[in-house]
Amino acid sequence: MEKPEYQSKTIFLYIVRHGKTISNLEAKVHGWTDSPLSELGISQAEKVGEGLKNITFNAAYSSDIKRAADTAKIILHANKNETPELQELFGLREWNYGGYEGIDETNMWVPLFKEKNMEFKLDRSNWKEFTSLTTDREIADLIAENDPAKTAENYDDILKRAKKGVDFLINDITEKGGGNALVVSHGNIIPTILYLYAPDEYSGETVPNCSLTILKIENGRFSLEKVGDTSFIDS
């Protein structure tokens, strides 16, 4: 049987979470609801652009939510090489949090942390402990179950959407000859993607704003080169 074409190409996905937004600073839930990049978020994106300025990207993708697309455009603007046209994909959107969108995130997270006899901390200092006690499926399904508006995505909805988007971009970059692709997305959908494509290597690490995660595809195998790296914005 002939191998899928992507198995014959080496691909590096440079996956970046969008810069910090106004709603991030205000601790508001914003999945499909947009919020503009804050001054800090713009600065973070500029630093990532500087850090990646010498990388030749053969393709570039972002969520079709503006905060992600704006981050991608800032990164590409800093690049020293010819840059590709940005493609905005529905599949790279953040989880849809339904009736929790736009309100204080404590309303959504406190009940989930209580399920694990934990206290929700806004600084995410105990996030890895929380994720070690639960799964993305449990989190998404509980959010959907608790959602007063009953419009939040459940985990199967999220997986289907994310897989469609990532499969599209993998096939697209393969048609372009492989190589490096910039992918700008969100703080919960990025871990979902890592669980989908590199489940044996992703261990629930946090993905901070404007952190870099590199997913390598070679001979049909997906491997993580780095996860949630903030060295560009910390320097």
Disulfide bonds with the S-S distance in Angstrom:
none
